[in-house]
Amino acid sequence: MANELLHTLTSGKLPLKKAPHLIGTEAYYAEYVHQQNIDMQVDEVVIPAATSFTWDDASQNLILIVLAGHLFFNDQVAGPDQTLVVPAGQTTALTVDGQEALHALLMVRQAPTMLAAPLLVANDDQPWLPYEEDGHVHLYLKNLLTPDQIGGCVMLLDYPADHITEWHDHSFTHAVFVLDGIFVNESQFDQAELYFGPGNFVCGPKGQIMRHGASPEQDCHCYFLTDQPFSLHYLDQETVAKARH
């Protein structure tokens, strides 16, 4: 695989572009994860207030991570800090609140199993789980969506201030969307740590060597999205040095 296809994709708050066919209705989006060697696409979308649309795909789920605004469906409402899976194989009518646009992260994913009804997950309802390395807690995470539900993972991560993980790689493509704090990232292609604030996306293609965490000033919270089940492989210094040469 050519190195130019492996470089980390990063983006700040790009101007949102009009995309009338993204989900069958008018939406404004910034496409962050869409590259030849990446197995998923993530879009940041703003759907105007009072917009109504229908999801009726036979084989793909619509996944929306709500950042702001509200979306009504089946006598329920999805709001900020909630994640909605609109299932494949059904017809679901959705309407954006009449007073405020919907701002969300959007993924369209092949459904691994058919859900019986829309699935709504609230961040506050999920416990923080410690992720330990060598007996030390290095970060906390919330599992919002799992591979049996969507084929990959949607997690909420809390990196403690000033903690940087060891060098590692993943067997999957992943993307980080920074909510607060400063996300620190360094890949095999970078000459120094790079810093990303709220609203930034950082994408890591599968097999890329990297390390990341939070700046010293405060904890960093971010959404962590994958195209496959989670796995992590730590690397020795010789392997890291050879990859970065």
Secondary structure, 3 states (H helix, E strand, C coil): CCHHHCCCEEECCCCCEECCCCCCCCCEEEEEECCCCCCCCEEEEEECCCCEEEECCCCEEEEEEEEECCEEECCEEECCCEEEEECCCCCEEEEECCCCCEEEEEEEEECCCCCCCCEEEEHHHCCCEEEEECCEEEEEEEEEECHHHHCCCEEEEEECCCCECCCEECCCCEEEEEEECCEEEEECCCCCCEEECCCCEEEECCCCCEEEEECCCCCEEEEEEECCCCCCEECCHHHHHHHHC
